[in-house]
Amino acid sequence: MSKYLCLQRNLPGEDGVKPSPAQMQEMYAKFGAWQEKFKENLVDMGGKLGEGRVVGAGLAADGPFIEVKELVGGYMIVSADNLDQAIEVASTCPGLVSPGSGVEVVEIHSS
């Protein structure tokens, strides 16, 4: 099985609507069922991203720069037989794909 990096992306021009407490409880229940269904595929549930910096030779120190956390809300790593299976795992995660949010799935090549 290959590993895939799943990046939760904030989609430009789309404002997400904050769910009510009842909707959050429903989402958590769906999330638990999703985790159980795909437990063999979930390598690292990842998490939200925090502060960071771009590092490199000759980079300009002044900005403005877009902060990664403004583009990428979080990540997880899944294992799957192919890209389509990895997309199925990621795209069915409750709360990951919603108005204002999508997921980018990228194969991780290892040597």
Number of C-alpha atoms within 10 A of each C-alpha: 9 14 21 24 21 25 23 24 21 22 17 10 7 10 11 12 9 8 10 9 9 9 11 13 12 12 16 14 13 16 17 12 14 16 17 11 12 16 11 11 19 20 15 12 12 15 12 12 13 12 7 9 8 10 9 7 5 6 8 9 9 6 6 6 9 8 13 16 16 13 15 20 19 20 20 18 22 27 22 21 11 13 16 11 14 24 18 12 21 27 18 14 19 18 16 21 16 15 13 15 19 20 23 15 22 15 17 13 8 6 3
